[in-house]
Amino acid sequence: MYAPESKNRIKAQITELGFSSAGAANWAIGMHLASNSLPEGYDANIKYPFSASFFADYACRDVAEAFAPAVQQLVNKAVTAPEFQQLIRPSGLAIR
């Protein structure tokens, strides 16, 4: 839940961002999340496989088209991690 008056600030840093369009095509994306209530934070990492064409111009298109679903998978992994509840907890409060 968003509360503009909250002192808890969530910070996200991309720690890995790369792709391969040859062989086993995939996006590899990593993110470190931290907040006032979870200063040590936690990592979310994904390797999103996709099909890429053998032809360069089509392979470039395939890489670009696979980026959005790869990011969606990363965000899903980040917010469904058990640590997320502590990350968003207002400082000083316990989640039950």
N, C-alpha and C positions, 0 to 999 in steps of 0.2 A: 504494500500500500504506500502510495506517495504522500508525503507530508512535508510541505515546503518549510515548515518551522523546525523540522528534525535536525539535530546536530550530527546525526549519523550520515557520513558521506561514503559512498561506494566508489572505489577506484578500480579501474580495469586497465590492464596493460597487455597488449598483444606480445607474446613471447616467441611465437613461431608463426610464420606465414610463408607457405611454399606449395608448389604443385609439381606434379610430373604428368606429362601427357604421353609418355612412351611406356610401353609395357603395361604394368598395372597402374593405370592413370588414377591419380588421387590428389586431393587437397589435404595438406597437413596444417592444422591451425591450433595454436595454443594460446591460452589466456590466463593471466594471474589476476584474481579478484581479492580485494581486501577492503576493510571498512574500519570505522572507529570501534565497532563492537567485535570485530575479528581482525585485529591488526596484522597477524601473521598470514592471514588469507589462505587461499587454496588455489589449485590449478585445475583448469579444464582443458583437455586436449582431445582432438579428434583427428582421424584419418578418414576422409570421405572418399570412397571409391566411385569412379564414374567411367563410362565408356568414352573413349576418344578415337577419332578417326586416324587412319594411317597418313592421310594427306594433311600437310601442315596448316593450310588455311581453315580446313574443317576442324582440325584438332584445336586450333586457337579458339574457335567458336565454342567447342565443347568445354574447354577449360573455363571460359567466361560464363557459360550457362550453368556450370556446376558450382560456381562460387556462392550464389545466394542460398541454395539448399545446404551447402557445407556450413555457412555461417548460421543458418537456422539450427542445424544439428549441434553446433558448438553452444549456442545460446541455450538450447534445450538441456544440454548436458550440464551447463553452469547452473541453471535455475532449479534443476531437479536433484542436484547434489545435496547430500544431507547437510553440508556446511552452509548452504544458502540461507537456511532459517536463522542461523546465528549471524550471518553476514548482514541481514536486513533488520535484525533485532535492534530496537532502540537501546542505546547505551544504558546499562544499569538494570534492564528488565530481563526476566527469564521467560522463555517460551515454554508453554505446557502443552 
